[in-house]
Amino acid sequence: MRHRGHVQLFTAWLARRDEASFRALCERHAPVVHSACVRLGAPDADEAAQAVFIVLAQRPEAVGDPTRLVGWLLGTARRVVANQRRGEERRRRHEQEAAMEHARQRAEEADPAWAAARPLLDEALASLSAPRREAMVRFYLEGRPQALVARELGCSVDAVKTRVHESLALLRRWFSRRGVTLGLATLATGLASEASAANPALVIACTKAGLAPTAAPAAAALAKGVAPVMTLSLTTATTAAAVVLGSSLVAAMVLSIDRKPAPPVLAPAPVTESVAAPVLVPAPGALNAQTFWFGNTWGNTHRGVGSGGGGSGGAESGGNWMQMAVEDIAIAGDRIYTISGWDQAASETGIYSTAGEKFGMVEGDANYADEFHASGFSGGRAVAVDANYVFYALCQDGQANNQQAYGGISRYTRDGKAAGWPGAINRNRLALFPGSKTFPTGLAIHAGVLYLSDPLAGRIRCFDTTTMVESPGFACANPGRLAIDSAAPHDLWVIDTVANQVRRIGRDGRDRDVTISDCRTPIAVCIDVRSGDVLVADGALDRQQIRRYRADTGAPVPGGHFGKPIYAGVTPGKVAAGSFFRLTGIQTDAEGSLYVSSWDYGAKLWKFDAERRVTWVRQSSEFVSCADADPGADTSVFSAGHRYVIDYSKPPGMGWTDAAITLDPQRYPDDHRLRQPWLAMRMLRLAGKPVLFGKEQMSDALFFWRFEGEIAVPAAMYWPTGSKDPAYPPGRPDGPFLWRDANGDGRMQGDEYRTGPGGGQCMTVDTNGNIWLNLRSWSADKGTIARLAFTGVDQRGVPTWNTTPDRERPIPRGSDIRHLSKMYYDAALDRMYLGVWTSTHPHPGRGWEQMEVGAELQRFDSWTSTPSLVWKTSLIPPEGVINWHSPKAWSFEADYAFFGSIWRQGQVAVDVIRLSDGKRQGRLLPTADIGGTTGWLDMNDGIQSHRRQDGTYLVFLEEHVKSKGVFFQWRPK
């Protein structure tokens, strides 16, 4: 995990100009460059690769932005090979085959484990089921892109991804049973080397050639012919390749599970077959040089922590991110072990230092942990550690190899390696609840015995930590979290999850007659290492407090309590030390420090010193979320649950501060965000009042909040298809309805609902507050477009609308519209923009209807009087889209519109279209600042935009894989 990024390597060489730094660059990039030369058909790939590094050494200033180094190298390789092919044709096929065979030999020398595995590879592949084997052969051994594999196999891209993930785990186990131990990274790298591995021996040659061109005269001649025509411009596809290849190659193979297209590698990916031309003209390159993030301590880069929630120090390892939740924590020495039920990027477990660094997670490399994330396994809510092992609660949902579902535990060494035992299932697991998805609710260890809370049987169960043999346990009603008393006889402290008590029980089950009864909702329990007191995390809405009790009597320690609800106090919602939204775990160390995990509408892991001052805090608070800047004060950025303050002048990840959590579950328990946190938000100013507006991930309902200080108060909602939940919102009518908070209490009463018009996904709210909606049907021959007129806000800031639609007109037919997918109305200019499917580009019929933007954008002027079509343009980018048939989300702002597409596995591209003429201006692409990846667009409103006073556009983007908010800054020339 401690590899340095290419930006750091390049800048280090520019500063020193020494052989060691240049060799480090070659070690990082020579295999990629060599593979590109092979794929481009270089007559002599070794010679061509050396020439590329000669050009780099002689003309480093041509690179320009260091984050584009890989793209520059690939572009140079293309020119070198073109020059070489013009000059000679020397048995190209023989040279390629020789290079690949040599690469395989070098890979074996570099990794003895793969050398042992390679002779068994065909037999191992034969052990896979036919669908998995076909996916693996085509993806790894034939080097085909994932989308192409999906088309060839007649399945979805997601299905290919699943087959590859599962196959890697199955192959590793197959080899393990034959005495060959392979890490996932080694296995994936070895498989890839069978198709297109480069020659690592080129590192020395490229280093020598770059620093002493006379030692490689043929390569120097090639370089001489290339250097004078170098340019800083990159094609869109080249820039995208730089983003992908600039990340960890293992991550690209194991986590992203995607491949570079077939030769020529720099050509744009094909347009999705089901949506044909017309297409946009490729833009000249990425419009942005950087990608900014907020809401996560680490941005998935080598740079380590940011400011804001992250503090000012911490891990420098590449690919770091704070996991999206922490349900329990355990401490041993200088290590913190965490557990959660789910992390999109596979960090259900986390291993941190007491200094706040993240070292990784159990089993696997920095980007994959199959023990908890793949094949139906998930994490849990309990973890315990001793001098030898870490134990995690987990669940298997029955999907892995058709096994029966079970809840149980897994065992690892303290450095995160699987620690099996005779009789373990799935290498290192113990099934405790066959046929159930129940987790153990508490774990604790003392003197070689693991104590485990069994909520189904109402017992404490005991296991030898070495042999995992079970010994007699004892009955214990409703057992939850556990702790071991620090003083002899080292009794158990057990949370009773029903009685809301904490009881002291002997390790033989005898009741010690000591009960802590004044906790309202005990969540976690631990022993203060220094004092021996019992600490209990009380999660009651009016507490959110770590409370201190005497171990001998269970009596509260005067003045010993710490913490309060963040939604209470003088400024409700304001982020401050000791203010928590929902406590989840606590531990202490010998120095008196307190470690707290909390769900602060996202994960937070805190360390407080003995005086309860914040030492550091690690944060991850944006998952399936899209934020927006306040148009009245755009340094404030609002997501579903947070207000951030952002200094846009600072480098990526360094300018954000978590300022407030905008929910109050105590006063506003009906707030929709407490039920569904996955929301795309937009900030409006209606009649001068700030109004927060949001839509769910895939839902058609609209939600509005007004503000009281930092707290966003539920104010209105419109459900065009009605609610499917019989209990929510409370008191609702059947069918479509509109609710507004008439009495200002932020709660729903039956007399506050009005029947509304039925509609669907295709809706928009204009800057004047009017709701535009598609009525009757999304088919052009049946549907209409109408308006619910905004009528103002009351004295509290609650918005209101007419519930009778007006300005209704049919969907335009003269412009070849077949189906309407999205709309945006520009109230200032009376323009309507429609995202549509046409007879030329029909909707492919996958059942998602208006979950995409549509294949074409059409602009109509004078919409409310005499609509006229001004222009129409294709929205299908020439680089192609995957998993969908058109862009997934859009946002309009001033003179431009922004369209988000998934164009590579784990990468979103945002196309910028000028609204005056419909011409594409270029693309915004994820850069090395966030590791070149964004994950998917999982929301059909996952983009928001805002133009600042200086003309800079802020484009906010959902990033769901590593739980952070992402935005671009772009200023038109």
N, C-alpha and C positions, 0 to 999 in steps of 0.2 A: 504493500500500500504506500510505500514511501518513494515511489518513482517521481522524478521531477518532470514538470510539464515542458512542452516544446518551447513555450514562450520564455521560460526561465533559462532553458539550455541555450537558446539562441542569444538572449541578452547577455548571458554569462560569457559566451564566446566573443560577442562584440566588444565586451569590456576588456577581456584578457588577451584575445587572439593567440591562445596557446594551443598546443597539440591535444592536451587532455580534454579541453572544452570542445574542440572540433570533433574529436573522436566520440565524445558523448552524443553529439548531434548525429553523427553517422550511425552510431549504435541504435539510436532511436528511429532514424528515418531511412537508412539504406535498404532494409527489407521492403518497405512500402514502395520506394522509388524503383527498386529492382523489379518487383512484381508488376508495377505499372509499365515498365519498359518491356517486360515479357508479353503482357497482354496487348501492348501496342504493336507487337510484331517486330521488335528490335532485332536486326541481324546479329548483334552482339550485345546482349542485355547487360553483361558485366561492364563492358566498355561505356555503354550509354549511361549507366548509373554513375560511374566514375566522373563522366563529363558533367553531369548535373551538379555534383559537389565541387567540381572545379569552378563552375560558374558561380556557385554560392560563395566560395572562398574569394573569388575575384570581384564579385559585384554584390556584396551583401546589402548595399543601399537599395538595390532594385526590389528587395522584398517589401519595403515600406512597413506596413503594419505587421509586427511580429506574430500577431494572432493568425495571420494568413500564410504563415510559412509553409504549411503542408500543401495548400493550394498552389503556392508559388512553385514548390518543388515539382508537383505533378504537371503544372503548365510547362515548366522548363523541360521535364522529361518528354513531353509531347513534341516540343520543338527539336530536342536532341534526336529523338528517334526519327522524326521526319527528315532531318538533315542526314542522319546515318543511312536511312533507306534510299535516299536519293543517290548516295555515293556508292553503295555496294549491296549486293544480295548474296549472303554467304550461308546457305543451308539453314534458314531460319528455324525450321521445325526441329532439326537435330539440336540446335543450340538451346531452344526452349526446353526440350526434354532433358538435356544434360543439366541445365540449370536447376530444374525442379528436382531431379534425382539427387543432385549434390546438396540441395537444400534439405531434402529429407534426411540425408546422411548427417548433415550438420545439426539438424534438430535432434537426432538421436544422441549425438555426442553431448549436446547441451542438456538433455534431459534423459537420464538412464531409464526412468520409469516409462517413458514413451517408447524407448528402444525395446523394452521388454514387452510392451503391449502391442506394438505394430505387427509382429508376426501373427497375432491372434485376432487382428481386427476383422478379417472377413468372417471368421467364425462368430465373433461377437455380434456383428451386424446381422448375421443370419438368425440370431436368437430373438431379434425384435419381430414384432408383428409386421405384416406386410405394409400397412399404412405408415407406421413409424419408420420402417426401413426405407421405403420410397422417399419419404421426406428427408431423411438423413443423407441418403446417397445423392439426391438431386441438389440439396442445399450445400452440403460440405464437400463431397467428392467431385461433383460437377460444377460447383461454384455458382449456382444459379441464384438470381435474386428471389427473395421470398414471395413477392407477388407473382412472379413467373411460375414458381413451384406450385403455388395455390391454383393458378389457372390450369396447369398441366394435370394436377391431381383432382381437379374439380371440387375444390373445397375452399373455405375462407382462409384469409391470411392468418386470422387468429387460430384456426385449426392447425396450420403449419407450425406456428409458434409453439402451441401446446405440445405437438408431437415431438418437436426438437427438444424442448425443455425436458419432457418426460424421458425421451430416449437417452439424453445425456446422463440422467440419474440412473437409468436401468443399465446402461453400458458400464458406468463406474462400478455398480454393484456386481455386474457380471465379471469384470476384471478382478475385483476384490476377492471374489470367491475362488479365483484361480491364482491368488497370491500376488497380484499386481495392484499396488495401491496408487491410484491416480487422483489428483485434484481435478476439479471441474475445469479450471483454467488450462491445465496440462492436457486434458482430454480434448477440449475444444480446439486448442492451438494445434495439437497433433493432427486432429482430423482435418483442420484447414490446411495444414502443410501438405497433406496428400494431394490437394488439388492445385494449389498455387503458392507454395511456400517459396520465399526468396532465399538467397544465398547469404547467410550471415557472414561468410568469409569475406564478403565485399566490404565489411566495415573497415578492415585494415587498408584494403586497396583504395576505398573512397577517401579515407583519411589522408593517406599518402598522396593521392592524386590531387586532392584539394589544396594541400599545403605545399606540394612540390610537383607541379604539373609536368615537369620534364621527365619525371619517373614513369609517366603514362602518356607517351607521345600521341598515341591514337586518340585517346580520350581528350587530350588537350586540344587536338585539332578539331574534334567535334565541338568542344566548348567554344573555341575561337569562332566557329561558324555560327554559334547560337547567341553568344553574349550581346553583340551589337543590336539585336532586334528584340531584346527583352522588353516587356511592357508591364506596367502595374495592373492593367485591366485584366479582369478574370471573367470568364463566362459564368453564368449563374450556376451551371452544373459543376464547374471547377470549384467555385466558392463553397458549394454544398459539400463537395468531396473533402475539401479542407476541413470543414466542420466535423464531418464524420471521422475522418482518419486522424484528426488531431486528438481525439479521445483515445482512451485505452483500447488497444486492439482486442484484448480479452473481453472488455465490456461490450464491444461491438459484436463479438461472436456469441457471448453467453447471455448478456442481458438484453441487448437490443435485438439479437437474432435477425440480422439483416445482412445483405451482401451488396457489394458494389455491382453495378450492371455489367453485362457482358461487353467485350470490346466493341467499338472503342469506348473506353471507360469514361471519357469526358463528354460523351454525347448525352443529351437530355433523356430522361426516362420516358417511355412511350406514354401517350395519353391513354387513360382507362378506356378499354375497348368499347364498353357500353355507351360511352359519350364521345362521339367523334368530333371532327372539325366542324365549325371554325375554331381555331385556337389563337391564343394571344401570341404576339411576337416576343421571343425571349428577351428579357431585360438584360442590360449589360453587366449586371453583377449585384451583389448585396449592397443595399443602401446604408446599412449600419455597420459600424466598426466594433461596437460593444453591445453586450446584453446585460441589463441590470436586474437585480433581484432584491426581494425583501421577504421577511417572514420565516427565514431559516438561517440558523447560525452559519452554516456552511452552504456554499452554492454549487456543490458538485465539481469543485476545482481543486487544484494543487495549492491554492492560496490560503486555505484554512478559513478562519473565522472572519465574519464581517462585524460591523458594529451593531447598534440597535440591540436586538435581542441577544446577539452573540457575545458581547463584551469585546475585549481587546486582545485576547491572547488565546492560544489553543493549538489544535492539531494543524499540521501543515501537509498531511497526507492527501494524495489526490483522490478525487471522487467522493469526498466526505459529504455527508448530509446528516442532519439530525432526524432521527426516526419520527414518524408522524404521531406516535402515541407512546406513552410510558405508563403501564398499569401497576408495576411493582418494581422495586429495586432491592439489591443486596450488595454488600460491600465486603471485600476481603483485601487486606493490605491497601495498596494504592489503586485498586481497581473497583469500578462500579459496574454491576451487571443489571441489565434492564430487560423487561419483557413487555410485549404488547400483543394484542390479538391480531393485528394486521399492519403491514407496511407495504405500500405499493411497490417499493423498490427492494423488498425482501429483507429489510432490517427489523423484523419482528423482535429480534434480540439486538442488544447493543453492548459493547464493551468500551467503557470510558475510563479515564484516569480521574483521580480525585483532584487533579489540576484542571480538569475540564476538557481534556483531549478525547477525541473518539478514535479508538484503535481499530474498530471493525465490528464484526459480529461472528457468531459461532459458525464453524464449518463452512468451507467454501472460500471464495476470494472476496474482494471488496465489493463485488457487484452481484453476488448470488449466494443464497443460503437455502439449499433445497430441503433442509430439515424442517423448516417452518413455512416455507412459501410455496413450494411446488407439490404437485401430486396430491392435493387435497389436505395437506397439513396446515395448521395455523397455530399461532402462539396463544398464550393464555394470560392469566392474571396473577401468577405467583412464581417466585424464583427464590432459590436458596443456594448458599455457597459455603464450603468449608475449605480446609487446607488443600484438598485434592480435586474436588469436583464442583461443578455447577449443575443444579437441577432446575429444569424448566417445566412448567405445566404446558401441555399442548393438547391438540384435538386432531383427529383424523376423521374426515367427513365421509369416508367410504369410496372416494373416487380413485384412490391410488391402487392401481392394479386390481380393481374390484374387491378390495379388502373390506371387511366389516368395519363400520364406523366404531370409533372408540375414543374415550378420553383417557389421558394418562400423563406420564412424565418422560423426559429424556435426560440423558446424562452426558456431560462434556467435561473435558479437562478445563482448567482455569484459563488456558490460552485458546479455548474455543474449539478444540478437536473432539470429534465424537469419541465417546468412551463406552464401548460395548461390554458385554459380559455374556457368559453362557446362558442361553435361554432368552436373550433379548430379542425383540422383534424389530424389524427395520433397523438393524444394526445396534441401536442404543436406546431403545424405547421399551417402556413397560405399559401395557394396556391394563387399565384399572376398571374401566366402565364399558365393557363390551356392548356394542349396539347403541351406545349413547354418545352424545357430543358434549357431555358434561366435563368441565375442567375441575381438577383439584382446586380448592379455594384457598389453601394455605400450605406453605412449606417451611420447615425449619430443621436445622441440623445441630446435633450435639453428640460428641463422643462416638462418632462413627454410626449414628443412627439418624435416619431421615424420618421426620414426623410429617404426616400428610393429612390434611383435612379432607375427609370423604363426605360431601354434603348429601349424597344419596342414601348412604347407610347410617349417617349420623354417628360417625366414628372418627377417632384418630388412629391412623394406620402407621405401622412402623416397619422400616426396611433397613437392612445392613447396607451402608453406603458403598461397600466394596463388592460384596457378593450379590446384592440386591435381593437377598432372601428375606421374605416377610416374617416378622415375629409377631406375637400377639399384641394387639392394640387394645383400645377400650372405647366404650360408648361416650359420645360427647354431642349434645344436641346442637344442631345448626352450626357446625364449626366453620369459621372463616379464616382470616389471617392468623398466623402464629408468630410467637417470639419465645426465645429461651432466656430465662432470667440469668443474669450474670453472676449471681451469688449462689453458693451451694444451698440447697440440693439441685439447683438449676431446673426449676419448675417451668412448665409451659404457661404462657399467657395466650388465651384463645378468645377470639371475638365470636360472640353469639350473634349471628346475623339476623335473628328474629327478635330476640329480647333486647337487642342493641346494648349489650353489656360486654365487658371484657373480664374474663374469669381466670383466676390462677388455679392451675391443676397440676398435680404431681405427674411426673413422666410415667407413672404407673396407673394413672387415671384417678387418683384420690383427689377429692375436692379440698382445697386449702382454705376454704371459707373466706376468700378475699375476692371481692367483686367491685369493679368500677362501673357504677350505675349512672353517673351523671353525663355520660356521653350520649348525645341524641342519635347520631348516626356514625358509629365507629367504622372507619374504613381500613385503617392500617395501624399496626402496633409494632413498637421496637423498644429496645432497652438503651438508655443513655449510657454509653460506654464509660464515661468518666464518673457519673454519680450513681449509677445503678437504678435511677428512676425509670418508671414506665412512661413512654410517650405514646399518645394515641392521637391519630389524625381523625378529627371529628368533621364529617362531611355534611352536617346539617346545613340547610340553606342559610341560616342566620349565624353559623359558626365559621366553617371553613378554617379551622384552627387546630394547631398542634398543642395538645393539652398534656400537662405534666402531673404525674401521680407518684406517691410513695409506694415502693414495691412491697413493703411489709404490711401496709394497711389498706392500700388502694385509695387513700385520701388525696385530694388535690393539693398540689404544692402552691402556696400563695405566691402570686406574681410569676408563676412559671409558664403560663400559657403564651403562645405566640401565633400571630396571624389573625386575619379577618377576611370576610368576603370582599372581593374587589368591587362589587356593586353596592357596597355600603360606604358610610363615611361622609366626609365633607364634599368630596368630588367623586361620586359613584362612577365607576368604570375606569378611573385613572390608574394606569399601571404604576405600581410602587412595590418596594420590597415588603414582603409579608402580606401582600394582598393576593388572594387566590380565588379562582373561579370554581374549581372542583379538585380537591385533594385526592391523590391516588396512592402515594407511597411515602415512607419516611425511613431514614437510617441516620446513625451518628458515627463518629470516629473518635479515636483516643484523644484528639486535640480539642474535642468539644464542638466540632463542626456539625452542622445539621444539614442533611441532604433531603430534599423534598422533590417529589414528582407530582405534577398537577396537570389536569386538563384545563388549560386556560384558553378554551376554544381552539385547541391545538395543544401539542405537547410542550411542556416546559420542565426542565430539570435544573433545580436550583442548588447552590451551595451557599450556606450562611456560616460565618465564623462563630466563635463562642459568644460574641457579643450580638449575634444575629444581624450582622451587617452582610450585605450581599458580596460574596467573593466572585462568583460568576453565575450566569444563567445561560442555558442552551435552549433553543426554541425551534419549533416546527409548527407553523400555524396556518398554512394555506394548502389544502388538499381539495381537488375538484372545486376550485374557487377562481373567480375572476374579479379583480378590483377595479376601481375607477377613482379619478381625481375629482375633488370637489371643485366645480367651476367657479365658485365664489372665493376659494382659497386653495389653490391647487397643490400646495405643499402637503395638504392633508389628503391621504388616500384611504378610501374605505373598502374593506372587503366584507364578507358576510358577518364577521364577528369582531373585526378590529378596525381601529383607526391608526394609521401609521403617519408619521411626519417624515418627509423625504427631502433631503438636500440633493437636488439634481446635479449639483456641480461636482459631487464627489465620485470616486471610482466605483465600479460595480460592487454591490454588496456592502459598501462602507457608509452610505448616506442615510440609511433608514433607522428609525426609532419606533418601537412599539409604544404608542402613546396611550391607547385605551382599548378596553373590551366593551363593546357597545350593547351588551345584553344584561338584563336584570331578571334572572329566573324567579326571584322572590316576589317582586311586584308585578311581573308580567309573565306568568306561567304559561299563557297561551301563545306566546311568541313562536311563530312558525320555525324560526331558526333553532329552537330547542328540539324540534322534531326532525328537521332536515337541514344539516349544515352545508350541503353542497349546493351553493347558489352563485349565480353570476349577478353582480351588483352594478348599479349605475347611479351616480349622484346627480340629482336635479336641483334646480332652484326654481320653485314655483311661487309666484307672487312674492318673491324675495325670501321665501322660507326654504331652508335646506330639507330636501325630501330624499330618502334613500329608497331606491326601487330595485327589486330583485326578481329573478326567475330561477326555478329549480333546474337541476341538471338536464332533464328531458321533459319536464312538465309544461303544461300550457297556462298555469295559473300565474297571476301577477300579484306581487306583495309590495306594500308601501309602508315606510316608517317615518315618523316625525322625530324631532330631537328635543330632549330635555337634558341640557348639558352634553355629557359624553354618551348618554344612553339613547339608543334608537328605540322609540316606543311604537308598537304596532298601531298603525293608523288606518289602513284600508287593504282590501284584497279583492281580486276579481277572479272567479273560477268559471271560465266559459263552458266547461263541460261538467261542472259540479264536482263535489268531493266524493271519492270512493270510500273514505273512512267514515263509518257511522258515528264515530265519537268526535271527529274533528272536521272543521272547527265546531266548538260547542254551540248548540242551538241553531245550527244552520238549516236552511230549507233544502228540499230535494231539487235537483237540476241546477242550471246555471244561476249564479247569484253574485251580487256585489255587496261587500260589507265595508262600512266606514265606522270609525270609533266616535259615535255621536256624543257620548258623554265624557270622552277624554280619559277613560280609566285604563286604556290599553287592553281591555278584555272584551270578549264577544258576548253580546246579549241578543236574545231572539228578535227584539224589536229594531235591531240595527242592520238587519239584512234586507236587501231588496232583490227581487227577481231581475236577472240580467239577461241579455241576449246570448244565445248559444253560439259558440265559435270553436276555434281550434288553436293549433300552434302558431299560426301566422298572425301575429299581433305586433304592434309597436307603440311606444309612447313618445310623442314628439316633445320638443323642448318647451312647448307651452302647456304640457300636461295632458293633451288630448290622447285618448286611446283609439288607435286605428286597428280595425280587425276585419278578418275575412269571415263572411257569413255564408251559410247555406251549404257551400261545398268549395273545395279547392280546385275543382274542375272549372275551366274557363267557360264552359257552356251552361253552368248552373250557378256558379258562385258570384258573390258581390263583395265589394269593399265599402265599409262604412266607418263612422266615427262615433265614439262616445265623448261628448264635449265636456271638457274640464270647466267647472264653474267656480273654482276658487278654493281657498283654504279658510278654515275658521280661525278664531283667535289663538287656538293652541297649535295651529299648523297642520290640522287634519285636512287632506284634500277631499274634494267631492266632484262627482260627475253626474251628468244626466244619464239615466239608464235606458232611454229610448234612442236608438241609433239615428243619426242624421247623415246627410251628404252621402247617401248610399248610391253606388253606381255599379254596374256589372264589371267584372274583370275584363279588361280590354281584349278584343278578339282579333283586331286587324293586324297585330304584330306577331302572329303565329304562336300565341301563348296557349299551351294545353293545360298546364297545372301551375298554380301559384304556390310558391314555397315560403318566401319571406317578403316583407315590405319595410320600407323606411320612408317617412314623410318629413320633408324639410319645410317647417312651418313658415320660416322667414321668406322663402322663395316660392312657396306653393308648388313644390316639386315632389313627385312620388317616384321612388325607385322600387322596382319589383324584381325579385329573384324568381326566375321561372324555369319551367321545363317546357320545351316546344315540340312541335311535330318532328323537327330535325334532330332534337336532342330530348327524347322522351324520358320521363322518370323510369328507371329500370325496374321498379316494382318490387323492392325488397321489403315493403311493408312499413318503412319508416316515415313515409309521406313527407311531412314538412320538417324533418329533422336535419335537413341540409339546406344550403343556400339556394341551390338550383344551378342549372348549367349556363344560364344567361342572365345578364343584368340589363334591364330596360329603364330608361329615364323618360318620364312624362312631365311636361311643364303645364302650368295652368290647370292643375288637377281638379280644383274645386269648381272650375267654371267650364272651360272647354279643353279637356286633356288632349295633348298632342305628343306623339312619340318624337323625341329629339335624337336619340341614338340608342343602340343596343350593342352589347359586346359579350363575347364568350367569357365565362368565368373559369373554364377549365384550363389550368396552367399547362404550358407545354412540357413542364417537368413531370407532370402526372400527379395523381393522388392515389393513395392506397386506403383500403378499408371502406372508402366511401366513393361516391361517383361525382362529387363536386365539392367545393369548399364547405366546411362544416359551420363556420361562424363568420359574422361580419360586424363592422362598426363604421359609421359615417361621422365625419367631423370636418366642418368648414369645406375646404376645397378637395378633399380626398376621401376615399373609402378604403377600408382595410379588410382583406379576406384571408381567413386562416384555413390552410389545408395540411393534412398529414401527407407529406410527400416522401418521407423515408421513415423506416421503422424508428419510432421514438423521436421524430423530428417534425416540428410544425414550421411551415413557411408562411409568412404573411405577405401577400401580394398587395401592392399599393396601386390604386387606380385613380387617375385624375377625373374629377367629376365634370369638368367642362367639356371633355370630349370622349371620355371612356377609355383613354389610353393607359396602358400599364406603365408605371414609372420604374418598377423594380421590385425587389423582394427584401424583406427583413428576415434574417436568418439567425438562429442561435449560434453564438460564438463560443470561443474557448473560455470566456468568463463564467459560463455555466456548464463547462464540459461538452458543449456542442449538442446537448440534448434537452428536450422539453417534455418527452412523453407524448401521450395522445392529446387531442382535443376531445374531451369526454363530455362537453357541454355544447348545446347548440347556440349558446350566447357567450362563448368563451373568449371574446375579444371586446375590449372597450377602448375608446380613444378620446384624447383631449388635446386641444391646441393651446399652448401657453402664449402669453403676451408677446414674447420675442419671436413667435412663429414656429417654435419647436413643437412637434407632435409627440405626445406620449401615447404609446400603444401598449395597453395592458393585455396580458395573455395568460390563459390558464396553463399551469404546469402541474400535472398531477402525479408524475412519477416520483419526484423527490421533494414534494410538499413545500413549495415556496411560490411566491408571486413573482412574475417575470414581466418586465416591460422594456420596450425599445424607446430610444430617443432619436428622432429623425427630423431634420430641418431641410425642407426643399431648397434647392439651389435657385 
